[in-house]
């Protein structure tokens, strides 16, 4: 059993003190913390960071690879919702995430997905009913019921929804929430049903509505969805009720930083460092009952060493007393070769350009159009006059009204078609089998041939993100790009840094085609997310998220 000591300015979040100390570790635990005023350390020792709500699948990395990248930024644990892989592969997908996470020194804390499928208005690859959910909740490594996105079901007392919540309460495990825009009496009813967190608040007013009823609010800053600026000042008054999360973070973003970035931004706004660390380190442990140390005697030795308490540049990361990152380099071994055969669920055949034709009829004037919003999962519902050629509605490139499609990946079925604003493409198309929540294939493009080819690139690889540049926008150098995601059509088994580099390349290529979005593929992945208002597209049709019905 290894033993060692480390010295530094110890940040005691519980006592709200900072003092020079020696921390002694034996095996997995801290055995003593000894103040030593004679020391003059330059560095700071603090508890490791925790992402309080994340879908690991959105990093496009399997858990073991996610951990390799995250520890570099001082993250020692996540509260992970395996909702995405569960919608594709069911319980087997959840089990894959749990088992793969156990192969590395990192503290993944998985929940039982509450909404598989997320709605009845889309085709998913699996169904987890209340019996399957309760079976998962009985497992020691499953710590909570994941975000209850079916908030209409909660408000209306849907029997199956209430059974899932009751199962979590029976096994004394918390229930995560997901209720964008819910206010007043409806918010109170949702919370009173036993739901304890929400990461979907758009405004401070909405968050305050939920805080006053005892709900914990998670500040989210992902690759596409961001509410940090709207909510961060609430941390001044509600430090016991707030946490940090990324929810969905693409691999290039993860290479750049994680929860450490939110800490630096919060401190830069003048928020007390102890309140910041309360949210980043302490509150998730208490709320979810995590087996994660908080830099106290007898705790697990899960801590980090940082250069200062302003930029939170991480010098070292320890998990269970093991040094897992140092000097910006991960010390976790790459486990990709251990995965001989991945799980997946892909059963559709190649498409033809004519499958994407949108015939015009008089009831299409005016045409309902999805308006994508930068940094938001919500969309607007707008109406435009369609551009018609040869009796078909086509993309209006000049006004940035492009065709969007969703292709059922689980079986051959008619293609769902609609139109979307703000993707900005001038040529070609982009496509992805990462399409929350059911993960059918979603694509946006300027013409049917480009859209068809981008979709077929993904079908050929049984999952991935793709780009087709259209008719030679840059001359002979332009080419199709595809990043394969063979694990459930969601994750790669390649080295995480290589995946990040490839993703950065296809992201840049999409912007070269004209997209002005900061994360075009991440935004694309949410355009089939029916549980977020106002207008989205599933494989079954255009959907109004306010009325919870097809348009």
N, C-alpha and C positions, 0 to 999 in steps of 0.2 A: 504494500500500500504506500503510494508516493506521498511524501510530505515536503512542504516548502513554505517559505514566508515571502510576503510581498509588502513593501512599504509605500506610503503615499498619503496624500490628503484625503482622508476617508469622509465620504459624504453620507452622513447618517440621516436618511430621509425621514425616519420616524421621529427622531429627536430634533430634527431641523438644526443640525450642527455639522460643522466641518472642522476636522482636527487631524493633525499628523498622527499616524498610527501604524502599527505593524499587524498584519493579518496573517495568521498561521492556518494552513490548510493541511489536513491529513485525509488522504483518500478523496472522497467525494464532498467532504464537509469542512466548514470553517470551525476550527476548534477554539480559537481565541482571537480577540481583537484587543490589542494593547496600545492605549494612547502613549505617545512619546513626544513631548514638546521639544526635545532636543533635535528631532529630525527636521530637516528643511527640504521636504520633497517638492518637486516641481509638478508632478502629475497628480491626478485625482482618481480615486477608486470609488466606483458607484455600482449599484445593482445593474444587471443587464437589462436591455430594452425588451419589451414584449409588444408584438403586434396583436392588438385585441380583437381583430376580426379580419381574416384574410382567406381568400380562395387561392390556395397554393397553385392550383391548375392554371390560373391566369398569368402566372410567371412563365408559362410554357415549359416549366421544368418539373421533373419528378421531385418529391420531397427531399431526397438526399442531395440533389443538386441545388435546390433552393437554399438549403442549409449552408452549403459551401459558400454561397455568395452573401447570405444574410449576416453570418457571424463576423465578416469583415467590418460591418457597420455597427457592431455591438449588440445585435439582436441575439438573444439566447433562447427565445421561445415564441411560439405563435398560438393563438386561438384560431384554429383552422376549420373552416366549413367545407367539407368535401362534397358539397352540393353539385358541383359541375360534373365530376366523374360519376356521381350517383345517378344523375339524369341520363347518362350514357350507358353505364354498366351496372347500375343497381348496387346491391350490397357487396358484390365482388369488387366494385370500384372503391368503395370505402375501405374494404379490407386491404386492397393493394396499397392505398395511401398510408394506412396505419403500419403495415409491415415494412414498407420501404422507409418510412420515417424512423423506424427503430434501428436502421443500419448505420446511423450516424450519431455523433454526440451533439444532439440538439433536442430541444423539448417541444415537439409537436403535440398539441392538445386538440384532438379532433372531436367533433360533435356528430350527432345523429341528424341527417338532413330531414327537415320538416316538410318540404314541399317538392316531392318528386312524383309526378311532374309538377312544375310550378303552377300551371293552370290546366284546365281542360280544353283550352283554346289553341293547343299546339301539340305536335307529336314528339314525344320523348322516347328514350330507349329503355326506360324501366319505370316501374311503379313501386313506391315504398308506402304501404298502407300502415295504419296505426300499429298493427301487430309486428311488422318488420321494424318499425321505429322503436317500439318498446324493447324488442330483442337487442337492438343496438345499444339502447340506453342502459341495459343491464350489464354491459361490458365495462370493466374497470377503466379501460383506456378511452372510453367515450364519456366526455365530461359534461355535455350540455345538449339541449335541443337547439338546432341552428335556426337562423333567422326565419321567423314566421311571416313569410311574404304574403300569405293569403289573409290580409287583414280584413277584407270583407267577410271571409269565413269566420273569423273571430267575432266580428261585430254582429253577425247574424246567427252565431251559435251553431255553425256547421258541425254535425256530429263527429265526423272523422277528424276534423281539426281539433276539436275539444278533447278527443281521446288522446291525441298526441301530446297536448299540453298536460293533460292529467297524468300521462305516463311519466313525463319528466318530473312532475311534482311528486309522484309516487316514489321515484328513485332519487328524490332530493337533488335534482340537477336543474340549473337555471335555464330559462328560455330566452333566446335572443329574439329581438324584434326587427321589423322592417316595415315602416309605415310612413312613407314619404307624404308630407303635406297634411297628415292627420292632426287635427287641433281640437281643443275644447272638450266637450262631453264625449265625443268619439275617441279621442286620445285617452281619456280617463277610462273608458270602458275597455279599450284594448289593453291598457296597463293593468287594470283590475283583474283581467283574465289570467294574469300571472306572467306577463311578458316584461322583461327587466331592462332591456337595452334598446337603443336605436342608433344607427349610423347613417340614417337617410335624411336628416334634417336639412332643409334648404336654407332656412333663415334662423337668426337668433331668437326671434319671437316664437317660432315653432319649437325650438329646443327648450325655451323657458316654459312653454306650455307643458312639455313632457317632464321637465325637471321638477316642477312643482308637485307633480303626482308621484314623485319618487323614482322615476325612470333614470337610468344612467345613459348619458349621451356619449357616443364615440365620435371623436373628430376624425374625419376621413380625408386622406390626401392620397389618392391613387394616381394611376397614369392618366385617367380620363376624368373621373369624378372627384371633385374637390370641394370641401366646405370649411377648410381651415380658416380662411379669412373671415368667413361669416360667423364662426363660432368661437374662435380662440379666446376672445376677451371674456367669455363666460367662465373660463378656468380660474379667473381671479376670485370669483364668488362661490364657485362650486367645485373646488379641487377634489373633494371626496367622491364626486359623482361623474367624473369624466375620464376618458381613456383616449388613446391614439390608435388609429388603424390605417392600413392602406387599402383594404378590401380587395382591389384588383390592381396588380402591379406587374407590368411587362418586364421582360428580362433586362432591357437596356436601362430602365429606370432603377432596377434593383442593383445593377452594377454601380450606379452613381450614389445611391444612399438609401436609407430606410427610415426608421423611427428617429434616428439621430438627427436627421434633417429637420424634423418637426420640432425637436427640442431646441435646436439652434434658432429656428425662426421664432419660437415662442419667447425665448430669453431676449432676443433682439427687440421684441415688442415691449420689453420691460416687465414681463411676468416673472414672479419670484421663482427661482430655480427649484426650490423644494416643491412648489405646486406643479411645476412642469414634470419633475421626476415622479411625483405622486401619480400622475396620469400615465407616464411612460413606463413605469416599472412596478409600482405597488398595487394600484387599483385592480388590474387584471388578476393578480394572484389571489386577492381577497374575494373577488366576485365569483371567479370560476373554481376556486379551490385548487389552484395549480401547485404542483410540486416543484416550485421554482424558488431558489433562495433569494433573500432580500438583504444580504450583507449584514447578517447578525450571527452571533455565536450559535453553533449547532445547525445553522442553515446549510442547504446545499451550496457548494462553492460556485455559484453562477454570478459572475461579476465581470466588470470591464474596467480597464484603465484608460483614461482619456487625457489628452494634453491640457485641456482647459474646460471651463464650464460656459463657454460662449459658442465655440464652433463644434464642440463635442467630437473632435477628431479622435478616433479610436486607435489606441496603440496596441492593446491586447484584449482578447476576449477569452473568458474561461467558462466552461460548462462542466458541472460536476467535478471541478478541480482540474480539468484537462484544458491545456492551452489549445484553442481551436483556431485562433487567428492572431497574427502579429504583424505590425508594420504594413498594414494594407494587404496582406496576403493570407489566404485561407490555408489552414493546415489540415482541413478535413479531406480525406482521400476521395478521389473520384470513384464512385460505385457503379458507373454506367455499364461496365462489362459484366456485372452480376445479373443484369436483366437480360435473360436469353429470349424471352417471348413476352411481348406486352399484351395488355388486354385492349380490346376495341369492339366497336359495334357499328359496322359500316356496310350497308347493303343496297346502295343505289348504283345504277349504271350510267354511262356517259350520256350527256345531254346533247341536243342539237340546237343550233341558233333559233330555229322556229319555235322551240319550246319556250322562248323568252319573249315572244311577240305579245304586245298588249293591244288588243283591238279596241278601237274607239266606239263608244255608243253615246247617245245624247245624255244619259245620266252621269257621264263622266265630266260634264261641264256645269259648274266649275269642278276642278279635280282636287280632292283632298290630298295634301302633301305633308310628309313628315319634315319638320324643320329641326335638324340636329343643332345642338347648342354646345359651344366650346366649354369643356370642363364640367359638363353636366350629364347625368343619365336621363333626365327628363327631356322631352322634346315638345315642340309646339305643333299644333294642328293648324295649318294654313290652307287657303284655297287659291288656286291659280287657273288660268285658262290653259288647257293642254296644248302642246305642239303636236299637230297631226300631220303625218305623211303617209300617203297611200292607204288611208283608212286605219292607220295604227298610231297610237300615242308613242312618241319617241322622246329621248332626252333633249331638253332645251339647254344646251351648253352655255349659251350667252347669258341666260338668267340663272344658271347653276341649279337647274331642276333635272336631276339625273335619275335613271331607272335603278331601283333596288329590288332584289329578288331574294327569296328564301327557298331553298331546295331541300326537300325531305331526304335525309341521309340514311334513314333506317329502312326505306323501301322505295320503290319507284312510284312516283305520284306526280300530279300536275304541279307546275312551278307557281308559287305565289309571287305576284308582281305588284309594285307600287312605285311611287316617286318620292324623292328626298332632296332637300335643299341643304347647302353649306358644305358639301364634300369637295366641291371645287375642281374636280378632275376635268381636264380639257381633252384628254385622250385615254384610251384603254379602260381597264377595270381592275378592281381589287376584290379579293374574296377570302373567306375564312370559315373554318369549321369550328372555331371558337365563337359561338353565338348564343349568349345567355338567353334562356336557361336550358333549352333543350338541345342546343348545339347541333342544329341542322346547319346547312351551308348558307351563309349570307354573302351577297355580293352587291357592289355598286359599280356602275360603269356608264360609258357614254354611248355604247352601241351593243347590239345583241351578240355579235360575233365575239367581241372582247369579253363580255360577261360570260358567254358560254365557255370560252377557252379557260378563263380564270377558274370557273367552277370545275371543269374537267381536270385541271391540274390537281385540284384537291381530291377529286374522286380517285385519280390514278394513285395517289399516295395514301389513300384512306385516312385523310386528315392533314390539315396544315393551314398555312396562310400563303396566298399567292397573289401575283401581279402579272398582268399582261399589258404591254405598252401600247397596243393598238398598232396602226400602220406607221412604223418607223419614225417615232417622234424626234429621235436624235440621230437618225441615220443608221448605219450598220451596227453601231455599238449597243443599240437598245436590244433588250432581250427579256424573255419571260423569267420570272423568279418564283420559286416555291420553297418554303421552309416546311419540311415534313414534320408532322406531330403524330407519331404512330401510337402513342399511349392514349387511347380513348379519343383520338382526333384532337387532343387538347395539349399534350405534353411531348417533349422530345426526350430521348435518352442520351443525347450528346452532352458534352461538357457545357456547363452553364455559361461560361464566358464565350464559348464559340457560338452558342445559341443567341446570346445577346448581340454579338457582332453581326450575325446573319440577320437578326431581326432589325438592327439599326440600318442595315443596307436596304432591306425591303421597305422600311419606313421612309428612308430618304428617297427611294425610287417613287413611292406614292406621292411625296411632296413635289418631286420633279415633274410628275404628271399634272400638277396643279393644285393638289390639296393644300389648303391653308390650315387645316386642323393640326393641333400640336401632336395628337396621337391618332391618326386616321384609322388604324386597325383596331385600336382599343374602342374608339367611338363606334366603328362598324359592328363590333361584337355585342354592343348593347342595343342595337336597333331592332332586335327581335325579343327584347326583354319586356314582356307584356305587363308585368306587375309595376312598372314605372310609367306614369302618365307622360304625355297625353296621347300620342299616336305612335304605334309600333306595327311591325309586320311579322307575323308568324308564318309557318309553312301552310297554314290553313286560310290566311287572309289578313287584310288590314284591320287593326284592332284599336278600339277606343279604350284607353286605360282608365278614363274617368267613369264611363258608363259600364265598363267591363263587358263589352259586347263588340261583335264585328261591325265595321262601318257599313 
